[in-house]
Amino acid sequence: MTSSTTVHSPLRLYGRSGELAILEGLLARLWQGDGGALVLTAPPGLGRTALLREAAAAHRPRGPVLYATASPDEPGPHALPRPADALLARLRERGAARPLLVCADDAHAWDPASRTALALAARRLGPGSRVALLIAADDGPAFAGLPALRLGPLDEDAAAALLDRLAGGGEGVPGGADGPGRRPPGLPGATGGLDPVVRAELLREAAGNPRLLTGLTRRLTPDQLAGRTPLPCPLPGAEGVLAAHADRLDGLPAHTRALLLLAAAAQEHEPAGAGADALLLLRAGTRTGLPRDFLDGVLFGSAATEGFLQRAGSRVHFSHPLFARAVLHLAPPARRRATHEMLAALLAETGDRAAASAPPRGHPASPGAPVRSGEGPARSAHPGDRPGLPGTSAAPSGDRDALPLAALVQLSCAAPGPDTVLAARLEAAATAPYPHGERSSALCRAAALTTGPPLRSARFAAAAEQAALAGDPDRARALLARTGAAGEQSASPGLAPYVHGLLALRTGPAADAHAALIAAAALLGPYDPRRALDALLGAAEAAWVAGDAPGYLEAMGRIDPTPYDRAFASYRAGMCAVLAGRTEAGHALLRQCLDPVDPAPAALLRAGVAALVLGEVAAACRTGARALAAVRTAGPDALLPQALEHLAYAELRAGLHAGARAHALEGLHAARRTGQPNSSVHLHAVLALASSVEGPAEACAAHCDAALAGAGPHGLAQPATLATWARARADLAAGRSEEAAARLGPLVRPGPRQGHFAARMLAVPCYVEAAVLAGRGAEETGELHAAVAEFAGWTARTADPQAPAQLARCQALLAPAEEADARYAEALAHHARAGGDFERARTQLLYGQWLRRRRRTREARTPLRDALVAFQRCSARAWAERAAGELRAAGEQGLSVRPATDGALSALTPQQQRIARCVAEGATNREVALRLSLSPRTVDHHLRNVFAALGIRSRTELARLLGPEGP
């Protein structure tokens, strides 16, 4: 036996740093005279061979390498002695002079005698051996019991780096694709032109398998990689990996192979990743003659299928998607068709599984923004407007009713080639109220059976729309990649740009979504008014969240209200009037939308938006709860994050912070699950506002950072404004009024707006409070009075119950001493009528603080005590601490909001303790004075007494004393 003489240059392996470190450890022990054995196990294509060759290249300078493989091009296992004793003796002889590395590639494919000898020799390599056996095999039982390293798929970053190198024309197959290890040439013409949608589809299809990713990429043309022509369906290049996976099936029992074929075929009518129905497999297996005890054991018991199938509740999944594809790839075409036809017959017996009512198509807007109708014009307005694709012929109603959608999909999988009639039947069936994921699968199959490029592209675009509504944006983008470039001829012009715009609305820059949807509406208008309406409402929503009032008016102005019901027409006209400055007329129109008769989620969400614009926060909460219930019942899944966001924002406006936080957290989870990062940004802003009341401060800061990080790149002005307002409110709670005023000033002052127009008036009370407490100079007094005057005009128009009390509080903050008492009394009277603990407590806190600064400490204790109790009742922890500090400064004793201070600090007065804590945090005397409403001279006097009482001489010592290690 001789070592391989082929010279291989070292490969660059992506995503295998951990595995390479383990191999380096094995070689290091071998070089020290302590060899051993290690089995690299993985399904085909994950890089076993590449890791073997990396280890061989690293060892060659230190000693000989024996490379044995089943390939006819290289020395194979036939060169090895077969008895284990003889093999072990030969290896020890070769390793006597220098450490020997033996690389056994594809050892699972060796003949049984050679495989057995190799396994026994590996087990007998004891400590002190100068031989290391590195065995690459599949994850079968051939080498069970030996130390093993199982390779997983490449992670997302590593797979992306590999794809970028492949598409960039560079050499090599980084990541360790299985095979001979030679470097393939780069892709001609694919230098830096990889389309992002094509890139995402290749990564999704390869599922972290480097060999598969290489095969898929190399079979695409430069125009397909650049997105100039549609991607083929299915993608070519997977044949080699599928054949390697199918090799594992040859030795399985006939019953197991038959069940695997049923499971793989049964997945075809399900949405991606849904698996197969165990009861359907049981019926199919029984009909094909499989033993009942075998079926029960696998589907409902603990019987094994060699690691191929896994159960999750009533669903059966393949352990890896490639196994399912390999099973179908291996099966003879006639048997595969027969299996699909039999499953179709079983599904037809089950009957139609459609929901009782169709889920809406529309997507809502963010808080305060418009919501697309979802239902479009009234049914009678456009008799010829059916929810299919224009220019296609629907199947007769009898044909569509004869088979449910799942059965038609199974029949389509049995089709040997393109089938115009079956494709039309699938498309017609997909207009029924099935779940959006199933409709997407059906339309995708219809497109695959279509030969004409225009109609094929249109059906792929319709499938992408349904995938987006199902909350699967990655699948939607993959289907859009099959529609080709934007200018390509299609039977449904504008549909692909429309879906692109919808995806951008939830995942991309708002400006891009606005432009795409405006353009799509112009293309859709002549033949598909329902989608054209959705596109214009989506463009209006994008403009709203971007703070672009002219863009909003432009999009809404393109809608002809004539065909629509009165509620929608009033909503459109009312929103436009409000943004155009005709507030009174706009409010009158919006009041006609508050009690919608239409139970569709989109109509309810529109009503909630109208209520918020009017300030009817109680109505907004009621309508938001109805909309959420409707979405949970009817879908679509993509609408759930927006429904939860609307309800949470309404609850914030109503002072129901705990409920808002709960709904926003659920919405954040739904947004992540359905791939909607823009919705996550909005929900982080809502959570930041809730945390600015309830705390802790760290949670508020984290949500603010998350909202601002996502809002900036995508131009989402609304959540950015809300997050900034939340951070300023948290600053106010902590007594940092100067920082709060600096954050809020750009959001509310006249001139170029840096905030969002819908939130500007809502932030004015916080800005006035922060500016007054910060002791802003006389030059800003006029600005504050102007802001309060504008807020007074807004208060006269809104129905928000807290607005009159907030206005009186702002006027009290700016009033002369002789008028402030009356203004505070007026504010508290308004609070008594409006209710709401948090806002009333804030007014009581400011009033008590004002009384204390006037040396009316006895009078100050009552409002401060009431504020403390109210803050505690609504779980506003940071605000309760601020109220408790003011109450201590007013002479109240026995408070326990903060932990009691031990040792010498207990001898300080409450005022001295507050000053000591502020100074320990790093505040200057002036900052402490502003925070505690004292003069700098008073702070200096108290600080000297603190130093004397504690026996310290510097601020540094004070900070150390009050730090984590101090009292």
N, C-alpha and C positions, 0 to 999 in steps of 0.2 A: 504494500500500500504506500502510495506517495502523496505528498501534499499537492494541492492545486497550484499550477504554474501560472494561472491567469492573473494578471496584475489589475487591480481595481483601485482607482483613485478614491480617496476618502469621500464619503457622502456627507452632506449637511442634513441632519435630521431635525425636523421641526417637532416640537411638542414631546420629545423623548428624553428630556434632561434627567428625569427620575430613573428611567430604565438604564440610561447610559451610566449613571452613578453606580447602580447595582452591578453592572458588568465591570466597571472599573474596580470595584471592590473585589469581585471574583478574581480578576487578573492580578490584583495586588497580592492576594493570598497565594495564588499560584506561583508568582515570582519569588515568594518567601518560602516556597516548598510545601505549601499546604493547599493542594488542589481540591477538586470536588466536582459535583454535577449540578446543572441548573437547566430546567426545561422552560423554554419560551413558548407559551401557549397563546393562541389567538385564532379567531376565524380568519379566513383568507383575506389578504389585502391590507392588513394592518401593520406590516413592516417587520415580520419575523426575520426574513432574509436580510434586510438592510441592517438590522441589529447584529446578526451573525457576522456580516462582513465588516461592520464597524469594529467588533471585538477582534476579528482576525487581523485587520489592519493595525490595530493598536498592539497586538502581541508579536507580530512578525519581527520587529527589531530585537526581541528578547528570546525568541525560540521558534521552533517549527510549528506549522499549522497544518493539520490534516482536515480537508474539507470534503465531506462525503454527502452526496445528494442523490435523489432518485432521477435527476435529469440525465438524459443520454449524452449531454454535452460535457459533463464533468465526471470525475471519478465517483462511482456510486457505491452503494453498500455491498455490491458483489465483491469489492476489493477487500472487505473486512473478513477476518476469520469468524465463522459462525458460532462455534461453541463459545460461551461466555468466558470460560477459563482461558482459551487460546487468545481471544480478543484482549482480555485484560493483561495477559502476559506480553503480547505484542505492544500494547500501549505503554506499559511500564518500561519495556526495553527502549522504546523510542524516546521516552522522557527521562532516561537515566542521566544523560549528559546535560541536556537543557530542558527547561519546562516545556511541556507539550500541550497545545490547545487543540482539541478535536471539535470541529463544528459539524454537527449532523443536521442537515437541512431537510425539511419535509419528511421527518422520520416516520410520521404516521402512515406515509405511503409506501414504506419499504415492505419487502416481503416479510411474512410473519417470523421466519427464522432469524433474519437479520435484526428485526425489531426487538425480538425477545432477547437476543444476545446483547444488544446495545443496552436494554433496560437492566439486565442482570449485571453487566459490567459497571454501569453507573451506580448501582446500589452497593457494589463491593469496593468502590474507591474509598478507602479509609483516610483518616488523618495522616498527614505527612506525605501524601501522594504528590508526585510532580507532574500529574496529569489532570487537566480540567476538561470535562465533557459539557459542551454547550449544545443542547438539543432543541431544535425548532420543530414544533408539531401543532396540530390543531388541538382544540380543547376536549378531545375525546378521552377515553379511559386507558389508552395504550401505555402511558407513562405515569399512571396514578401512583402516588406515594413518594415520588421524587420531589425535591425542592422545585417549586415552579414560580414563574413570574408571568402573570396573565396580562397581556396587552389590551388596553381599551382603545376606543376610537380617539382620534385627535380631538383636542378641545377646539373651540370656535376660533380662537386666535391663531393656533397652529395651522388649522386647515385653511384659514384665510391667507396666512403667509405663504403656504404652499401654493395656493391658487394664484396669488399675485405673481409668484415666481414663474409658474407654468405659463400663465397668460402673458407675462412680460417677455417671453422669448428666451429666458435664461436657461442654462443647462441644469440637468439633474432632476431627480425625483425626490425632493426633500420629504421627510416624514417617513421614509423607509417603505416604499411600495414593494410588495412581494414581487419576485421575478428574478431575472438573472443579475440585476444590480447595475446594469449598464446605464449610462446617462442618455436619455432620449434627447433628440433635438428640441429646441424651443418651438413655439407655435408661430409659423410664418404669418406675418402681418398683424399679430396680436400684441402690439407693443403699446401698453398704456391705454388701450381703448376698450377695456372691459366694462360693459354696462353694469351699473349697480344692481339692477333687477336680475340680469343674467347671473351676476356673481352670487347673489343670494340664492337663486335657484340651484346653481351648481353645488353650493355648500349644503343646501338642504337635501338634495338628491344623494350626495355622496355620504352624508351622515358620518363624517369623520374618518372615512376609509380612504387612505391616501392612494392606493392603487385604483380604486374606483374613480376618485376625483381626477386622477391623471387620465384614465381612459375616457371619461366624459369630456374633459376639456380638449383633448387632442382630436376628437371626432367632430368638433364644431368648426365651422368656417369663421374667418375673421369678421364677416358681416354679422353672423349670428352672435359672436362674442361681443360685438360692439352694439348689439341691439338694433341693427339696421334691418334685419330680416327676422322672421319669427323663429323661435326655437322649435325643433321637431318634437313630436309627442308620440311615443316616449323618447327620451334622450338616448342616443346611441352611445356605445362604448362600455356598457356594463356587462357585455357577454362573457368576458374572461372571468370576472369576479363571480358572476352568477354560476358559471360552470364549475368553478372551484368550490363554491358552497354546495352545489348539487352533488358533488362527489361524496359528501358525507351521507347522502341519502341511500346510496347503493346497498349498503350493508344492513339497512333497517328492515325489520319484519314487514311483510306485505300489509298487515292491518295498520301499522303505524304510518306507512307511506300513504295509504288511502285516506286516513284521517287528516294527515298534513295537507293533502291536496284539497280536501273539503274545506279545511280552515282557511287556506290561502285563497280559494275561490270565494268563500263566503265574505271575506273582507272587502271584496271588490265593490259592493254596493253601499258600503259604509263610508262615512267621512274619514279622512286620513287619521290614523292613530286610534280609531275607535275599536279595532279588533272585531271578532266575530261573536255572534250570539250563541251561547252554549246550547240552548234549547234547539236552535235551528240545526246545529251540528249533530245533536242527538237524533233528530228526526231524519236528517240526511244520511247519517251513518246507519241507522236502522233500515232505511229504504235500500241502501246499497249492500246490505247483508253483513255488516260488521257485527261481531258479537256484542250483545248488550252489556255483559259484564266488563268487557274491554272499554266500551264507550263510557260507562258510568265511572270506571276507575280513572280514566284520563280527564273527563270533563267535570266530574263532581267529587272525585276521590283524590288519592295521592299517587296514582300510577304515573310513571315517568315516561317521557317521550324523547329521551336522549338529550334533554335540555332545549328542545325546539319550542315547546309550547309552555305558556304560563297562564294561570288563571287569576282574574281580578273580579271577584263577585260573579256576575252572570256572564262576563265577557272572557273570551279566550284570545290571547295575544301571542304572537311569535316573539321569542326572546330577542331577535334582531330583525328589522324589516327586510333585510336582504335574504333571510331564510325563506320568507313567504314568496318573494320574487323568484328565488332559485327553484322552489318547488314548482311554480307555474312554468318556469323556463325549461325544466327537465321533463315535465309531463308531455306525452305525445299530443299533438293538436286535437286529434279526434277524441281522446279521453278528456282533455281539458274542456272541449266544447260540450261533451255529454254531461260533465259535472256542472257546468254553468246552467245548462238547460234544466237539469234536475232541480237545482237550487231555485231557479226561476219558478218552476212548477210549485215547489213548496211555499215560496213567498206568495204566489198567487192564491194558494189555499188560505193563507193567513189573512188576506184581505188588506184593504187600504189602511195604512197607519197614519194618515194625515191628521193634523190637528183640526179641531172643530172650527177654528177661524184663522184666517191668514194673519201672520205677524206683519206689522207695518214695515215699510221699506225705509222710512225716513230716519235721519239722525237728528238729535236735538242740538241746541246750542248750549254754550256755557252760561253761568248765572247772569241774568240781565240781558242775555242775547236772544235773538229770535230762534225759533225752532222750525225746522222744515216740516211740512205738513205730513209727509209720510203716506198720506192717502191721495194727495193730488186733487184734481178737480172732481166734482161730483160725478157719479157713475153716468148720469144722463147727459152730462155736458159734452162728452166726446164719445158717441156710441161706437166709433170704430177704434177707439184706443184700448187695446187689450194688453195685458201685462206680458206679452211675449215679445219676440223680436220682429220688427216690421220686415216685410218682404219674405217671410217664411210661411209655409202652409201648415196649419195645425192639423193634427190627426183627427179623424172623426171622433166624436164624443164617445161613441161605443167602444172604439179601440182604446181610448185613454182610460175609460172606466173598467175595461176588462182586466187590466193588470195594474197592480200598484207600482209605484216608482222603483222600489227595490227590485222587483221582478224584471222590469224593463232593463235596468242596469245590468242584471245578470245575463239577460239575453244579449245585450250589446257586447258583453265580454266574450260571448260564444261566437260572435260574428267573425267569419274568416277574413273579412276585409271591409272596405267602406260600404255603408248601407244607408242610402238616402232616406228611405221610408222609416227605418228604425230610428235614425237620428231625429227626424221630425217628430216621431212619437215621444221620444225622450224629452225633447224641448217642450212639447205641449204638456206632458205630464208634470214637468218642473214648474209650471205656473200654478199648480195646486198648492194648498197651504201645508206643505211638508216643512220640516226643519231646514234652515238655510244651508246647513252643511250637506244634507242629502241632495238638495236641489243643485248645489254646486257640483257635486260628484256626477249627477245626471247630465248636467250641461257640459261638463268636461268630456264625458263619454260621447255625447252627441257631437261635440266638436271633433273628437278623434275619428268618428265615422264619416265625417264630412270631407269631401274632396275639393270643393270650390274654395279658394283662399278667402274671398270676402266673407262668405257665410261662416266659414271655419273661424276666422278672427272674431266675428261678432259673437259666436257662441262661447268662445274662450273668454271674451270680455264679460258676457253675462255670467259665466261661472265665477269669474273673479269678483263680480259684484256680490254674488251670494256668499262667497267665502268671506268677504269683508264684513257682511252683515252677521255672519256666524262668529265673528270675533277672531278670525284667522288671517291677519294682514299678510303674513309671510306666504301663505298659500295663494292669496289674492295676487300678490306681486308675481309669483311664479306663473300663474295663469296669464297674467298680462304680458309676460315675456313671450307667450305664444301668439300674441296678436300682432307682433312686428312693430315697425316704426309708426309714429303718430300719423304720418302722411299716407300710409298704405291704404289702399282701397278696402272698404269694409261694407258689409250689408247693413251695418248699424253705425254710421259715422257719428262720432261724438261719444259713443258709449265707453270706449277705452279711456279717453281723456277725462270723462266723468268719474270713472272709478279711480283713476290716478288722483283726481282732485279730492275725492272722499278720503283716500288714504293719506294724502298730504294734510288734510284737515285734522286728522287724529295723530299723525306721526311726523309731520314736517313743518316747514315754515308757513306761517299763516298767509304771507304775501303770495307764496307759490300756490297755495290752495285757492286763494281768491282768483288769481289769474287763470288757473286751469279750469275752474268751475264756470267762470264767465265765458270762456271760450267754448267749453262743452255745451253750455246752455244755448249758445248761438247755433251750434251744429245740431242739437237735439230738437230744437223748437219746432221745425216744420213737420216732424213726423212722430215725436214722442214727447208731448207736452208734460206728461207726468214727471219724467226724469228731468226735463228742462226746468220744471218748477223746483225740484229738489236741488238741482245744480245752483240755481239762483239763490235759494235760501241758504245753501251751504256757503256760497260766496259771501252772502251777507253776514253769516256767522263768523267766517274767517276775518272779515273786516272789523266786526265788533270786538273780537278778542284781541285784535291788533291795535285797537283804539283809533281806527280809521273811519270816522263818521262819514266823510264824503264817499268812501268806498261802500259803506253800508247802504247809503241812500241810492247810490248808483245801481247796486244789485237789486234792491227792493223796487226801485223805480222801473225796472225792466219787466216786472211781473204785471200781467194784465189781470186785474181782479175780477173781471166780468164772469168767467166760468165758475168761480168758486163760491162756496157757501158764505153766508153773511158774517159768521164769526171770523173766518179767515180774512175776509176782505177788511173787516174792522181792525183786526190785529195789524195787518200790513199798513193800513192808512194811519193807525194810531201810533205805531212805532216811528213811521216816517215823520209824522207831525211833531213828535217829541224831539227827535234829533234835529229837526229843522227849526226848533225854537218856538213852535206853536204848541206850548205845553197844555194849555187849557183844552184846546180842541183835541189834542192827542189823548189826554186822559179820558175825555168823554167817550172817545171811540174804544179805548182799551177796556173801559168798564163793561162793554158789551161782550167781552171775552171771558169774564171771570167765572161763569158757570157753564162750562161747555156741555152740550148734549152728547157730543161724540165721545165715546169711551176710549178711543184709540190713544195710545201713549203720547203720540206727537201732539195731538190736540190738547191733552192735559198739560203737557210741558209748556205749550204756548200760553195756556191760561196761567200757569205759575209764573212765567216770565212777565206777563202783563201785570199780575198782582204785585210783583216786586218793583216794577217800574212805578206803579201807583203808590207803593208804600203799604199796601194791604198785606202785611207780613203774616197775619193769621190765615188769610185765604191762601197765601202762597204755600204755607205749611200743609194745609189740608189738601190742596191740589197736588202738591209734590208727593204726598203719601199715596194718593190715588194713582198718580202716574207710575210710581215705583211698583205698586201692586199690579198694574196693568202690564208693565214690562216683565215682571217675574212670571206672569201668567202666559203672555202671548209672545214675548221676545220682541225684537231679536236680542241675542246676547251682546252684540256690540253697543246696544243702547243702555245697558245696565250702569256703566260708570257715569254716564251723563245724568241718568235719573237720580242716582244717589248723590251726585254733586249738586243738582238743583235743590233737592230736599235739604241737604246739609247746609247750603248757603241760606235758604229760607229760615232754617232753625237758628242760624247765627244771628240773622237780623231780628229774630224774635227773642233772643236772649237764651235760647235753649242749647247751651254750649255742650253739655254732655251728649245729648242726642246727635248734635251736629258732628261731634268727634266720632261717635260710633258709626254713623252712616258714611262719613268721609273715609274712615279706615276700611270699611267694606268696599267702598268705591275704589279705593286705591288698589286693593287686591284684585278687583274685577278688571281694572284698567291694565294691570300688569299681565293678568291671565289672557286678556284679549289683545295685547300688543298695542296699547294706545298711550304712548308716552305723553302726548299733550294733555290728555285727560288726567294723567298722573300729576302733571304740573299744577293744574287747577286744584286738584284735591290736596296736594301738599300746601297750597296757599290757604285753603279752608282749614286744614289742620293747624297751620301756623296761627291763624286767627283764634281758633279754639284754645290753643296752648298759651296764647298771650293773656288769656283770662285764667285758665285752670293751672297753667304751668305744667311741668317745670320749665325754667328758662332754657335749659339745654334742649328740650324737645322743640320749643318754639324756634330756636336758632337753627336746629337741624332741618325742620320743615321749611323754614325761610330759605336756607341755602339750597335745598333741593328744588324749590320752586323757581328761584332766581337762576339757578344753573340751567334749568330747562327752558325757562321763558326767554332768556337772552338770545340764544342762537335761533330760536323759532319766531322771534318777534311777538311774543304773547304779552301784550301790555297789561291786560286785565289781571292775570295772576301775579305778574310782577308788582303791580300797584298794591294788590291785597297783601302780598308777602311783606312789602316795605311797610305798609300800615301796621301789620301784625308785629313786626320787629319794633316799631316805634311805640306801640302800645305796651310791649314788654319792657321797653326802656322806661316808660312812665311808671309802670308798676314797681320797678326797682328804684325809682327816684332819679333816674338819669334824664331829667327834663331837657337839658341842653342837646343831648344826642337825639332825643325824640323830635324836638323842634327842627333840627337840621335834616332829619329824614323826611318829615312831613311837608316842609316848606315847598319843595319843588312840586309836590303832588297837588297843592291847593292854591298856590298864589297865582295871580293873573299873569298873562304873558304866555309864551310857548309852553304848552302842557307837557310835562314829563310823566304824568300819570294817566290814568284812564278816566274818560269823561263820566262814566257811570258811577265811579267810586269817589269822585272828587268831593262832593258835598258830604258824603258819609264820613270822611276823614277830617272835616273842618273842626268839629268839637275837640278832637284829640290835639289838633294843631294849636288851637287857641289855648288850651290848658297847658300844653308843653311850653309854648312861647311865653306865657305869663309867668309860669313857675321858674322858667329859666332867666327871668329878669331881662328880657330883650329891651334894647334901648328905645328911646323916644322916636327914633326914625322909623321903627317898625310898628309903632302904635297905630298909625294911620292904616297900614296894611292889614292889621288885625281887625280894625273896625270895618274896613271894606269887606273882609272875608265874612264877618258876622252879618253884615248887611245883606250880602248875597245869600248867606245861609237862611236869613229871615225870609227872603223871597221864596226860597225853595221850601221852607217849612209851611208857608201859606198854601203851597200847591200840593204837597204830599200828604198822604194819609198815614204815614208812619207814626205810630202813637208816641214814640220816644222823641220825635223831633221838637215839639214845643218845649219839653223839659230841657233838652240839650241847648236850645236857643237861649232860654232863660239863664242857664248855667254859664254859657259863654258871655252873656251880657253882664252877669254878676262878676265874672272874672275881670272884666274891663271897666266896671262901674266905679265911680268914686265911693269912698267909704260910707258916705251917708245914704247911698242908694243900694249898696251891695246886699244888705240884709233883706230888703224887700225883693230883690231879684232872686236870691236864694230861696226865700219862702215861696215865691212864684214857681220856681223850678220844682220844689218838693211837692207843691200842690199838683202840678202836672204829672209828676211821677205817681202820686197816689191814684190818679185816674187811669194811668197807662199800665201800671204794674211793672214787673221786671226788677229783680233784685240787683243785678249788676249795675245798671245805669243809675238807679236811685242811690246805691251805695257810693258810687263815684261822686255824685253831687254832695252827699252827706260828708264824705271825706274832705272835699274841697271847702265846704262850708266850715267844718270843724277846724281845718287848718287855718282858714282865714280868721276865725274867732281867736284862735290861740295866738296868732301873730299880733292881734289887737290887745293882747294881755287879758282876754276874756276866757281864761282857762276853764273856769267852772262851767260856763255855758258851752264851751267847746267839747266837753266830755260827752254830752248826750249825743250829738250827731256822729261823733267819732265812734262811740260805742255802738250805735245803730249801724254804722258803716261796717265795723268789724264783724258784727253778727251776720249782716247780709252777705258779706264777702265769704264768710265761712259757710253760709247756707248754700251758695252757688259754687263752692269749691274753687274760689278764686284765691289761691294760696298766696301768691306774691302780693296781690292787692291787700289781702288780710294782714300780711306782715307790715306793709306800709301803714295801714290804719292802726295797727297795734303800736308801731313806733310813735306815731303822732299822739296816740292816747297816753303812752308812757310820758312823752314830753309834756303832756297836759297835766301830769301828776297822778295818773291812774296807776294803782299798784296791783300786784298779784296776777299780771298777765302772763300767759305761758305759750304764746304763739311760737316764739323762738326758744330753743333750749336754754335753760338757766345757765348763767356763766358762773364757773367755780372760782374759788380763791379770791384774789384781790379784786377782780372785776365786779364781784358782787357788792363791793363797797361803793361803786360808782353810781351816780344818779342815772335814771333812764336816759336823760339827754346826753350825759357824758358817755354812756355806753354806745349810743347811736353815733356820736361823733368819732369815738374810738374805732368803731367798725368801719366807718367810711374812710378814715385815714389809713387804716390797715389795708384797705383795698387799693390804696394808691391815690386817693383823691386829694387835691390841693385844698387849702382853706377856703378859697373862693368857690370851688366845686361843692364842698361840704355845705357852705352857706346857701348856695342855690338849691341844693337837694333838700335841705332841712328848713328852708325859709328863714334863715337867720342872717345876721350881718357877719362879715368876715372878722370883725373885731370880737364879736361874741364867741365865734368858733375858736379864735386864738386864745381867749380867756379860758374857755372850757378845756382846751387841749393842754394848756399849762397845768391845770388842776389834775388832768388825767395822768400826765407824766409824773407829777408829784405823788399822787395816790398809789401808782403802780411801781414807783421807784425806778423809772427808766428815763433815758435822756434823749431818745431819738425816735423818729418814725420807723426806722428799720427794726428797732427793738420791739416797737408796738406791733408791727406786722408779724414778727417772729412769735410774739406772745399769742396773737390771735390766729396764727396759722393752724394747719392740721395737727401739729404736735403740741400746740398750746391749749389753754382752757377752752 
